[in-house]
């Protein structure tokens, strides 16, 4: 189920527009999500992963791979990032940028 408040219309619209013209890559989806959050205080990795998996259910990338793609896009676009995704070993989340 898509929840507008957690994913945002801007990302969904950018994703759909990009997908209309050519096949979107996971990297492209990560970049589109980061760009849609440019004016936010920070980007939540956990929320971004949920959004990408919602819009790309066949995505084969692991959460760790998505986290790396999102972090790289955040650095490239100077968007503060919160590394708040759950760790596979159950260790506490990292909340720093």
N, C-alpha and C positions, 0 to 999 in steps of 0.2 A: 504494500500500500504506500502510495506517495503522500508525504506530508509536506505541504508547502512551507510551513514555518521552519522545518529543519533542512530542507534542500534548497528552497528558493526558486522563484520563477526565472531569474536571470540565468542561472546555470542550466536549467532545463531548456529554456529557449535557445541558449547558445549551443547546447548539445544537439538539440533537434535541428537547428539551422545548419550546423556543421555536418550532421549526419545526412541531410537532404542532398548535399552536393557530392559527397564522397564518403567512403567508409572511415569512421573515426577510430583512431587508435586509443589504447588505454592512456598513453602519454598525452594525447590530445585532450582526452576527457579530464585528466588531472590538471592540465594547463588551463582549460576552460573553467574548471571549478575555482582554481586559485584566482584567476582574473575576475570571476564573478564576486569574489570576496575582498577585493582590493581596498575597500573603505572600512572593512570591519576592524575591530581592535586586534583580532588575531584569527588565524585559521585553525580549526580543530581537526586534527588528523582523523580522529574517530568519526566525526560527522562527515568528513570528506569521503572516507572509505565507504560509509553507509550509502552516501549519495551515488557514488560511482557504481557500487554493486546493485543499487536499485535500478539505475538507468542502463546498466550493462550486465544483466544477470548471467550471461555466458562468459564473463571475464575470468580468465584462467590465472591471472596474476595473484600471488599470495598477498596477504595484508602487509607483510614486510616490504614486498616489492612496490606496492601502492604507496606505502609510507615514504619510501625513498624517492619515488617519482614526485610525490606531492611536496616533499621537503625541497627537492631541487628546483621545482617551479616557484616555490615560495622565496627561495634565495634569489633566483633570477629576477623576480618581480618585487623584491623587497617587501614581502608580506610577512608580518610576524606569525610564527607558528607555535601551536601547543602540541607537543608530542604526548597525546592523551589516549592513544589506542591501547587496548588491553594487550598485555604481553602473554605469549603462549605459555610461559612457565609460571604464570600467576603472580609475577613480581609487580610491585606498584607501578602505576603510570608515571611517566616523566612529564612534568608540567613546566617546561622552560623553552625558551626560543633561542 
